[in-house]
Amino acid sequence: MSAGGSVLVVGGGPAGITAALQAAELGAQVTLLEAGQIGGTSLNRGPAPVRTLARTARLARDWSSWATFGLDGPPPVPNLPAVLANSERVARYAHDKKDVAGHLRRYGIDLVEDLGPVGFTGPHTVAAADARTWSADRIILAVGGHAGRLPIPGADLALTYEDLPSLTALPVQAAVVGGADTGCQIASILDDLGVDGRRCPAGTGLPAAAAHPRLRRLAHLVGAGGVAVQAAEHLRRRPGPGGLGLSRALARRAAAGRP
């Protein structure tokens, strides 16, 4: 990348932040657009709050060994609103402590947060719902992923990972569809909190990305911990929403004879 060029990064998670910082170090004029709060799922809804939930689950799991160590009395009852509030508190603390937004701006990066989704209006231009537009020589997409719903009738009645903070009480039973690390962790947390759980991989076993021996061991431990593991038939993935309008922008670029 030549010095003085402009780069627009869409997505403020770890990948987008790294790309923006690297482009700035190479001398580009950088703008970073984030639909919500900088940090993405990793900092705001993923590892930071989930590790706090996992810590709560480990404490809950220790209740079963009280009698072994001569501890009598009824076990504590999980207060789900308080548990979720604590996980959000930890996520906010991590976010404030890292001061990612301040770090980016000190590098001269123009950061735009809470923007909502953007879409391509041309090969080098994106627009937000409020009609603001941004253009650059190069655009880097780092929008990450999102929870998918099963392509079956009634799928809207199920929860995704992102819906967990909306729960007000623990369910009596839960079925977790998806057998990779996130599914195993959620199933394990729910089981330790007293929920009768079933983990259903969306296929005949662990997905290829989760075939590492350590992850297979994790799946075994989840089953050994009391979670019923059941393989489901392969599920058909729906195509992405295509809300960015990237295909249309590329088609216009090709029609103009540009690579």
Helices and strands as residue ranges (DSSP letters): E 6-10, H 14-25, E 29-33, H 40-44, H 47-62, G 63-65, G 67-69, H 80-98, H 100-106, E 110-112, E 118-122, E 125-128, E 133-135, E 138-141, G 155-157, G 161-166, E 173-177, H 181-192, E 196-200, G 208-210, H 213-224, E 228-229, H 246-255
